Amino acid sequence: MKNIVQTLIFLASIYSFCQDGQLDTSFNPTVNLNNEVRAIAEQADGKILIGGWFTENGSYSIHRLNQDGSLDAGFDYPPGFIGGINAIVVQPDNKIIVGGGYPGFLKRLNENGSLDPTFDARIQEDDVISSIKLLADNNILVSGVFTQINSTHIQSFAKLSPLGSVDYTFDLNLQSDTYIDDFEVQADGKIIIAGVHDPNPGPQRIILSRYNPDGSLDPSFMAAQQTIGNYIYDIEIDQNDKILVSGPFTKIGSVTRYNLARLNGDGSLDTSFDSYNLPENGTTYTIFGIRALEDGKYFINGTFNIYNDRNSFSIAKINNDGTIDPSFNMGTGPNEYVWSSCIQNDGKIVIGGDFTAYDGTSINRIARLGNTLSIIENPFAEGIRVYPNPFKDVINIAGLDNSPISVSIYSLTGQLIKTETLNHLKTIDTQALASGMYLARIGNGEYSKSVKLVKE
């Protein structure tokens, strides 16, 4: 569910002239990158932040690109950036949280790229931040390989205040030598983590567990009782609350699943979804990430050459049952692995990795793919008006008849904050919402409209 924000504001009437899977030539990155892109985030204005293991003048760097791919000269990050970047999160106030390692760091930048000195979350040089999520209350969840933040012990997963201090009332009580690669927050606030417990000496144990919002273990999550054949790199939660995991594993429990699997809400294996990958992909080739798309399909990225008996180079679009979508026309695709991906607000896909060409066209480690979408007439969406926006205590919805509608309000991390079914009165009480940015989906069962909301 890493990109549900983009999914929610993906409107039903998008026009695109670039075929699904082909290179979007209107995006022409001019920045010269000398190493892989590991993190991509889109701002509300459509500008794109990229981070990774590329360097500039001998130190790690982060860049912001304009919508056409050109370098945003107004973004001036601190000289001598600390380490390689694994995660980027954009806050509602446009401040930017970044984390990574070698040496380890967790910092916040102002909108112009300068360092925000009010944010203080110090980790040790040998530690690594792997994933960051922003909660609806502006608190921050982080995972990785660390044993302390701000000189106080906390093992590999922490909840931070908006200023970076550790919330010590929230502790997953992970064992030492436990490392968390990724995590996701469900709509009900529960947290699914993936990682490994690797004591020395002792046997290695793969972790896929779920925790309640207060940090206590959820013993009902069945995946925690299953044997998983190797690491999990990525977790994604789709629109039906199914849980997808990817990585260099070969089994879920006793069932063969190469690099990709889907679980039901209770953590049991969803057998209606298969990972039509080949055994030889195994642990040499793998899937680094998966993104749920608006149409119920998925986009996968990694390092592989074949999927579902078809040539598919490092990326693929797959159907809801796991079979490949042959309409995704990537040609020869990227010439090297794809580490990261981001679904833009307009439905286009930005990919990053170590490739230097896409379908024979030279492009330097960051690219954008187009999509072909049928034009859907949406009379429901055309007449809807949500006001006031920004709002304080209530929002009103106009332009509707007296038929029932559903309204769901989500945080920027995709958490479902509030849902209501409205009949005659089209007013929603929002007094309980904290100040910040939200996304609302309004639907009548046949059509829907998504709206950005700002609470003052």
FIVO-243707 format. One record per residue (C-alpha): residue number from 1; residue in one letter; x, y, z. Coordinates in steps of 0.25 Angstrom, whole numbers. Layout:
N
   nr  rest   east  north     up
  NUM     A      X      Y      Z
...
This chain:
456
   nr  rest   east  north     up
    1     M      0      0      0
    2     K     13      9     -1
    3     N      6     17    -13
    4     I     -9     17     -9
    5     V     -9     32     -8
    6     Q     -6     32    -23
    7     T    -16     22    -25
    8     L    -27     29    -18
    9     I    -26     42    -26
   10     F    -25     35    -39
   11     L    -37     40    -45
   12     A    -46     32    -55
   13     S    -45     42    -66
   14     I    -30     42    -69
   15     Y    -25     44    -83
   16     S    -11     38    -88
   17     F     -5     37   -101
   18     C      7     28    -97
   19     Q      5     13    -99
   20     D      4      5    -86
   21     G     19      1    -83
   22     Q     26     10    -93
   23     L     35     21    -89
   24     D     29     34    -87
   25     T     38     43    -96
   26     S     32     56    -90
   27     F     40     52    -77
   28     N     54     55    -81
   29     P     63     54    -68
   30     T     76     63    -70
   31     V     82     60    -57
   32     N     95     51    -58
   33     L     94     39    -48
   34     N    106     30    -46
   35     N     99     20    -37
   36     E     85     14    -35
   37     V     72     21    -31
   38     R     66     14    -18
   39     A     55     24    -14
   40     I     45     32    -22
   41     A     34     41    -16
   42     E     24     50    -23
   43     Q     21     64    -17
   44     A      6     69    -18
   45     D     11     79    -29
   46     G     16     67    -38
   47     K     31     69    -36
   48     I     39     57    -33
   49     L     49     54    -22
   50     I     59     43    -25
   51     G     70     38    -15
   52     G     79     26    -15
   53     W     94     22    -16
   54     F     98     32    -26
   55     T    108     43    -22
   56     E    112     57    -26
   57     N    125     64    -23
   58     G    129     51    -16
   59     S    117     51     -6
   60     Y    103     45     -7
   61     S     92     53    -12
   62     I     77     55    -14
   63     H     70     62    -25
   64     R     57     68    -29
   65     L     52     67    -43
   66     N     42     76    -50
   67     Q     30     69    -57
   68     D     38     69    -70
   69     G     50     62    -63
   70     S     59     74    -63
   71     L     66     77    -50
   72     D     59     87    -41
   73     A     70     97    -38
   74     G     62    103    -26
   75     F     64     90    -18
   76     D     78     92    -11
   77     Y     81     80     -2
   78     P     92     81      9
   79     P    106     79      4
   80     G    113     66      7
   81     F    100     58      9
   82     I    101     47     20
   83     G     99     34     13
   84     G     92     26      3
   85     I     77     28      2
   86     N     67     17      4
   87     A     54     24      7
   88     I     47     38      4
   89     V     34     43     10
   90     V     28     56      7
   91     Q     20     62     18
   92     P      7     70     16
   93     D     15     83     19
   94     N     24     79      8
   95     K     36     76     17
   96     I     43     64     13
   97     I     48     52     22
   98     V     60     44     17
   99     G     67     32     23
  100     G     78     22     19
  101     G     91     17     23
  102     Y    106     15     21
  103     P    107     23     30
  104     G     93     23     36
  105     F     84     35     36
  106     L     70     40     38
  107     K     68     55     34
  108     R     57     64     30
  109     L     59     75     20
  110     N     51     88     17
  111     E     43     89      4
  112     N     55     96     -2
  113     G     65     85      2
  114     S     71     91     14
  115     L     73     84     26
  116     D     62     85     37
  117     P     69     87     50
  118     T     56     85     58
  119     F     56     70     55
  120     D     65     62     63
  121     A     66     47     61
  122     R     80     42     62
  123     I     85     27     59
  124     Q     98     21     59
  125     E    108     21     47
  126     D    107      6     46
  127     D     92      6     46
  128     V     82      7     34
  129     I     68     13     31
  130     S     61      4     21
  131     S     46      9     22
  132     I     38     22     27
  133     K     23     24     28
  134     L     16     37     32
  135     L      4     34     41
  136     A     -9     42     41
  137     D     -6     49     54
  138     N      8     53     48
  139     N     16     43     56
  140     I     26     35     48
  141     L     29     20     47
  142     V     43     16     43
  143     S     49      2     41
  144     G     63     -3     38
  145     V     76     -8     45
  146     F     78      0     58
  147     T     79     -2     73
  148     Q     77     12     77
  149     I     71     26     73
  150     N     76     38     81
  151     S     85     30     90
  152     T     73     21     95
  153     H     71      7     92
  154     I     60      3     82
  155     Q     62     -9     73
  156     S     60     -7     58
  157     F     46     -1     58
  158     A     41     12     65
  159     K     30     22     66
  160     L     35     36     66
  161     S     29     50     69
  162     P     28     60     58
  163     L     41     66     64
  164     G     48     52     64
  165     S     47     48     78
  166     V     45     33     81
  167     D     31     29     87
  168     Y     35     19     97
  169     T     21     15    100
  170     F     21      8     87
  171     D     31     -3     86
  172     L     30    -16     78
  173     N     40    -22     87
  174     L     48    -28     76
  175     Q     59    -37     79
  176     S     74    -33     78
  177     D     80    -36     64
  178     T     66    -34     58
  179     Y     66    -26     45
  180     I     53    -20     38
  181     D     54    -18     23
  182     D     39    -13     21
  183     F     26    -10     28
  184     E     12     -6     24
  185     V      1      0     32
  186     Q    -13     -5     30
  187     A    -26      3     29
  188     D    -29     -1     44
  189     G    -16      4     48
  190     K     -9    -10     50
  191     I      5    -11     45
  192     I     11    -23     37
  193     I     26    -24     38
  194     A     36    -32     29
  195     G     50    -35     33
  196     V     60    -46     39
  197     H     65    -50     53
  198     D     79    -54     51
  199     P     86    -57     64
  200     N    101    -61     64
  201     P    102    -73     67
  202     G     88    -78     64
  203     P     78    -81     53
  204     Q     73    -70     44
  205     R     58    -68     45
  206     I     50    -60     35
  207     I     39    -50     41
  208     L     26    -47     35
  209     S     17    -42     47
  210     R      6    -33     50
  211     Y      5    -23     62
  212     N     -7    -16     68
  213     P     -7      0     68
  214     D     -2      0     82
  215     G     10     -9     78
  216     S      5    -22     84
  217     L      7    -34     75
  218     D     -5    -39     68
  219     P     -5    -54     70
  220     S    -17    -56     60
  221     F     -8    -53     48
  222     M     -5    -67     42
  223     A      7    -63     33
  224     A     15    -62     46
  225     Q     13    -77     48
  226     Q     17    -81     33
  227     T     31    -84     29
  228     I     36    -74     18
  229     G     48    -79     10
  230     N     56    -66     10
  231     Y     56    -51     11
  232     I     44    -42      9
  233     Y     48    -29      2
  234     D     34    -22      1
  235     I     20    -22      6
  236     E      8    -16     -1
  237     I     -7    -16      3
  238     D    -17    -15     -9
  239     Q    -31     -8    -10
  240     N    -37    -21     -5
  241     D    -28    -22      8
  242     K    -20    -34      2
  243     I     -5    -34      6
  244     L      5    -36     -4
  245     V     20    -39     -1
  246     S     32    -40    -11
  247     G     46    -44     -9
  248     P     56    -55    -12
  249     F     47    -66     -5
  250     T     43    -79    -11
  251     K     32    -84     -1
  252     I     21    -79      7
  253     G     18    -90     17
  254     S     19   -103      9
  255     V     14    -96     -4
  256     T     24    -92    -14
  257     R     23    -78    -18
  258     Y     35    -72    -25
  259     N     38    -57    -21
  260     L     24    -53    -20
  261     A     11    -57    -12
  262     R     -2    -51     -7
  263     L     -8    -53      6
  264     N    -22    -52     12
  265     G    -25    -42     22
  266     D    -23    -53     33
  267     G     -9    -56     28
  268     S    -13    -69     21
  269     L     -8    -71      7
  270     D    -17    -67     -4
  271     T    -17    -79    -13
  272     S    -25    -71    -24
  273     F    -12    -63    -27
  274     D      0    -70    -32
  275     S     14    -65    -35
  276     Y     16    -69    -49
  277     N     31    -68    -48
  278     L     41    -78    -52
  279     P     49    -87    -42
  280     E     62    -82    -48
  281     N     59    -68    -44
  282     G     59    -73    -30
  283     T     69    -65    -21
  284     T     78    -61    -32
  285     Y     67    -53    -39
  286     T     56    -46    -30
  287     I     45    -36    -29
  288     F     49    -24    -21
  289     G     35    -17    -20
  290     I     21    -18    -24
  291     R     10     -7    -26
  292     A     -5     -9    -26
  293     L    -11     -2    -38
  294     E    -25      5    -38
  295     D    -30     -6    -48
  296     G    -28    -17    -39
  297     K    -15    -21    -46
  298     Y      0    -20    -40
  299     F     13    -14    -45
  300     I     25    -22    -41
  301     N     40    -18    -41
  302     G     53    -25    -39
  303     T     63    -33    -46
  304     F     58    -44    -55
  305     N     57    -48    -69
  306     I     44    -56    -70
  307     Y     31    -56    -64
  308     N     19    -65    -67
  309     D     27    -71    -79
  310     R     29    -58    -86
  311     N     41    -49    -87
  312     S     40    -38    -77
  313     F     52    -30    -73
  314     S     52    -25    -58
  315     I     38    -20    -59
  316     A     24    -26    -62
  317     K      9    -23    -61
  318     I      2    -35    -55
  319     N    -13    -38    -54
  320     N    -21    -40    -41
  321     D    -18    -55    -41
  322     G     -3    -53    -44
  323     T     -3    -56    -59
  324     I      5    -46    -67
  325     D     -3    -35    -74
  326     P      2    -36    -89
  327     S     -4    -22    -92
  328     F      8    -16    -85
  329     N     17    -13    -96
  330     M     31    -11    -91
  331     G     39    -15   -103
  332     T     53    -19    -98
  333     G     50    -11    -85
  334     P     61     -6    -76
  335     N     75    -12    -78
  336     E     78    -14    -63
  337     Y     70    -16    -50
  338     V     59     -7    -45
  339     W     60     -5    -30
  340     S     49      5    -28
  341     S     36     10    -34
  342     C     25     21    -31
  343     I     11     22    -37
  344     Q      9     37    -40
  345     N     -4     44    -38
  346     D     -7     43    -53
  347     G     -5     28    -53
  348     K      8     28    -60
  349     I     19     20    -54
  350     V     33     25    -50
  351     I     44     15    -49
  352     G     58     15    -43
  353     G     70      6    -42
  354     D     83      3    -49
  355     F     78      3    -64
  356     T     84     12    -74
  357     A     75      9    -85
  358     Y     60      6    -87
  359     D     55     -2   -100
  360     G     68      3   -107
  361     T     67     18   -103
  362     S     78     23    -94
  363     I     73     28    -81
  364     N     80     29    -68
  365     R     75     21    -56
  366     I     61     29    -55
  367     A     50     27    -65
  368     R     35     29    -66
  369     L     26     20    -73
  370     G     13     24    -80
  371     N     -1     17    -79
  372     T    -13     15    -89
  373     L    -26     16    -82
  374     S    -40     16    -88
  375     I    -47     29    -86
  376     I    -58     27    -76
  377     E    -70     36    -76
  378     N    -73     39    -61
  379     P    -85     48    -60
  380     F    -85     45    -45
  381     A    -71     52    -43
  382     E    -74     64    -52
  383     G    -84     71    -43
  384     I    -78     68    -30
  385     R    -73     80    -22
  386     V    -67     79     -8
  387     Y    -66     91      1
  388     P    -60     98      8
  389     N    -46     93      5
  390     P    -38     96     13
  391     F    -48     93     24
  392     K    -49     94     39
  393     D    -60     86     46
  394     V    -69     81     34
  395     I    -69     78     19
  396     N    -81     79     10
  397     I    -83     71     -3
  398     A    -92     78    -13
  399     G    -96     74    -27
  400     L   -103     61    -23
  401     D   -117     55    -23
  402     N   -124     48    -11
  403     S   -118     34    -14
  404     P   -108     29     -4
  405     I    -93     31     -5
  406     S    -81     26      2
  407     V    -70     35      7
  408     S    -57     30     11
  409     I    -46     39     17
  410     Y    -31     34     16
  411     S    -18     39     22
  412     L     -6     42     13
  413     T     -1     28     17
  414     G    -14     21     12
  415     Q    -20     19     26
  416     L    -35     19     26
  417     I    -38     30     36
  418     K    -53     32     34
  419     T    -64     26     26
  420     E    -79     30     25
  421     T    -91     26     17
  422     L    -99     39     14
  423     N   -114     40      9
  424     H   -121     53      9
  425     L   -111     62     17
  426     K    -98     63     10
  427     T    -90     69     22
  428     I    -78     62     29
  429     D    -73     65     43
  430     T    -58     66     43
  431     Q    -55     72     57
  432     A    -48     60     61
  433     L    -38     61     49
  434     A    -24     67     52
  435     S    -19     78     43
  436     G    -13     73     31
  437     M    -15     67     17
  438     Y    -25     56     14
  439     L    -31     49      2
  440     A    -46     46      1
  441     R    -53     36     -8
  442     I    -67     39    -11
  443     G    -75     28    -18
  444     N    -90     24    -22
  445     G    -86      9    -24
  446     E    -84     11    -39
  447     Y    -76     23    -41
  448     S    -66     30    -31
  449     K    -58     43    -30
  450     S    -46     46    -22
  451     V    -43     59    -15
  452     K    -31     65     -8
  453     L    -35     71      5
  454     V    -27     81     15
  455     K    -31     83     29
  456     E    -27     96     35
